[in-house]
Amino acid sequence: MSSSRLVLVSKMVDSCARLACFCIGLFFCLAVWQHQAGHAYSATHHHAVNSDNKSFNDSAPHWTLNNQVLRDGTVQRESPSYLQQSSLPSNISPALELAALGQDPVRRRPQPVQVARTGTTKTGRVQLGRQVARVTPEELATMVEPSLKDLLNRSTLPQTPFVIETLRVFATPEGDTSLPYTMERILGAGAASIVIQAVQETVPQEPARRRRSWFSRLRKSHAPADTRPRVALRFPVVDVRKKQQELPEVPEAELLSQLAEEQLRLEIHKAALVSSAAGTEGNFDSEWGFALPFRVGRLSNEGLVLAMDGSGKAILNFVTVSPAMMCDLHTLRSSSRTPAMDEFVVMRVLQLAANLERLQLTHLDITDENVLVGRDGQLFLGGFQHVRAKDGGISCGKLPSVTFTDPRLAHCAVNNPGSYAAVNPAVDAWMAGMMLLRWFCGDVFFNRRSSLAEPRQAVQVLAQLQADFIAANDYMVSFPAFTQWDRCRHHVNERFQFIIQSLLDVNPYKRGAPSAQLTAYFPVTG
């Protein structure tokens, strides 16, 4: 019996030895394969290696590397472009495709500023929603310049359903983009654009063929809720005659085509900048509070312009499609307000400005006309046409909303309109302060400084503030621009006074940051 056991043990040892040899050979093959695969991964994902010191060479862009780069530490002259890489996700949006290369959206995912809702801010938002629900289309129309209303009526928009041909998609749009829209009302207009609300026609659903209960027949008298998708459509308004004077050698059709292409480039750049800073695409309204277009396009079966008046102003056949809003905050400025509404407005404006600050973006156009009110009373920030990244710049002769702008930029516009000025979040802090002051007190900032409410005089007033600050030559103390709260038509809470005064400090080194004001006076949770 012992002999048979010995034979069995011998066979087991022999089998184990062969198994061990097989495993060693397998592991050796895997090691060789992994070594080769590692070079292939490095060729597309890692920095180049300097052959002299075997260190990483950060100067070589990671999307152009190959094995030669890894050996020599150099980049080929002709290599695949950023847009041609098959390794990129196939569903990546054009906005992220065209994002600045130095701002890789995959590397970081900043989070929006979170503020806990209190009983007061909840009440204020509900009250704001009720207030905005009472605004009629006729009221909105009265706030639009008559010449722009006439220009809109010259087009086919108010009378005829229209289909939007998509040029670029930035986020998942609502509804079926192939279905026509019908204009419902005008939301607003300015020197550069007309915004309307449109409803999308839907395919009628055949009712289910079943016997309804007595209770459902009883409710038949109640009209069903209108759930058709609604959007805000923005059409650029351009002065064609002025453009022709600037470029007399360009034919009109070519000029109009160039203007439309310029609008498309602007929208792509804007979406790319915000998407890159946030490290994501879409959902900016729900996450960050930014009302950005989810697609851009043109009206099918229409020419380069939708309408043109005798003065040469024209509506371009180019449209941005954004979430529908009820109106802007400017519309509600003269309406009756409550302390809870004021509390909510201050909190939300600071939160929106703090979100820009967190993304290291400068909006440059924070006004009550660009703070939009949703159906439920929530506030959103729109008007991103002039947004800049960190350390960006702007031509001093092309400042938006000069009556709200930073005194430093106003001083540049008056004295050096042909130069460029650097911008930073301090500009948005000032504009947020001006907007809140206007919400509480109207136009008191300029009432005793200029005789006419004219942008040219307003920018002169702001420029003089900067000149006075420069003459004082003291960067260590605050230089408040407004302290006369007795001039406001209603009493302003002392807490709000301090917030606004801090934002409206001419000294940028002492100016309050929206994020700091938000943290000091509201329950910030993240």
Buried (B, 14 or more C-beta within 10 A) or exposed (E): EEEEEEEEEEEEEEEEEEEEEEEEEEEEEEEEEEEEEEEEEBBBEBBBBBEEEEEEBEEBBBBBBBEEBBEBBBBEEEEBEEEEEEEBEEEBBBBBEBBEEEBEBEEEEBEBBEBEBBEBBEBBBBBBBEBBEEBEEEEBBEBBEEEBBEBBEBBBBBEEBBBBBEBBBBBEBBBEBEBEBBBBBBBBBBEEBBBBBBBBBEEEEEEEEEEEEEEEEEEEEEEEEEEBBBBBBBBBBBBBBEBBEEEEEBEEEEBBBEBBEBBBEBBBBBBBBBBBBBBBBBBBBEEBBBBBBBBBBBBEEBEBBBBBBEEBBBBBBBBBBBBBBBBBBBBBEEEEBBEBBBBBBBBBBBBBBBBBBBBBBBBBBBBBBBBBBBEEBBBBBBBBBBBBBEEBEBEBEEBBBBBBBBBBBBBBBBEEEEEBBBBBBBBBBBBBBBBBBBBBBBEBBBEEBBEEEEEEBBBBBBBBBBBEBEEEEEEEEBBBBBEEBEEBEEEBEEEBBBBBBBBBBBBBEBBBBBBBBBBBBBEBEE
